[in-house]
C-alpha cells in the first residue's frame, strides 16, 4: 500500500495519493513510517499549492493527522521531539498562508484604490466635456461615459478622501448636467423658432403674391398646414408669436367669411411639428 501511495504521489495524482494515504494512515495510525509519509505529503501540498483555500485545508488535515498520530503512537523522547518539530512546521505553514493572504488582500485593495482613483480622474475630466458639448448627441455620449465609469468603481472600498471627491463630483455633475440640458433645450428652441419664423414669412410672401389663389380652400389649407399651423405655439418665443399674429391677421383679414371659417378650422386640425 505504501508503494502505491508513493506511485500516485510521484505521478502527480493528488486525489488518488490522498485517498490511499488517508486509508493507509487510518488503518495504521500509530505507524511512524506511514504517518511521516502521509504527513510530509500533506505539508508539501499546504506549502506549494496556488490556492490559499486548498493550502489551509491540507494544513488542517496535517494538524489532525499529527494529533491522531500522537494519541496512537508509542512515544519516545525522540518521537516527542519529532512531534514538536512537525507542529512547528504546521505553525510556520499557517503563518505563511496568513501572511500571503494579507498581502493578497492588501494588493487587491491597492489595485482597487488605484482603479477608483483613475475613475475619479476620468469623472473630473468629463466635467469639461459636459461644458464643451454643443449638441444633444455629444451630450448623450458623455452621459453614457459617466454612467459606465461610475458603475466600474468599487464604492465600498473608497478611502475617506475618495468618498469626499466622489460626493463633490456628483454634485458638480448634477448641476452641470441640469445646466447643459437647459442650454441644449434653449438651442433647440432657437432653431425651432427660426424655422417657424421662416415658415410664417413664406406664408406671408406667398399669400400676398397671389391672394386670389388662396380663395380656393384646398390651396389655403396647403399653405396654412405647412406654414402657419405647423408649429407648436407653446414652444414659440413672444417675438415669434407677435410676428405670427401679424401674418395670421393679415391673411385672415383678406379672406371672405367662408375662408375665415376654413382658416380657423385648419388652425385646430393641423398637426404641429414637435421638433
NORRA-V161450 format. One line per field, one symbol per residue. ss: DSSP state (@ for helix, = for strand, . for the rest). Layout:
ss: ???
This chain:
ss: .@@@@@@@@@...@@@@@@@@@@@@@@....@@@@@@@@@@@@@@@@@...@@@@@@@@@@@@@@@@@@@@@....@@@@@@@@@@@@@@@@@@@@@@@@@@@@@@@@@@@@@@@@@@@@@@@@@@@@@@@@...@@@@@@@@@@@@@@@@@..@@@..@@@@@@@@@@@@@@@@@@@@@@@@@@@@@@@@@@@@@@@@@@@@@@@@@@.@@@@@.@@@@@@@@@@....=.@@@..@@@@@@@@@@@@@@@@@..@@@@@@@@@@@@@...=..
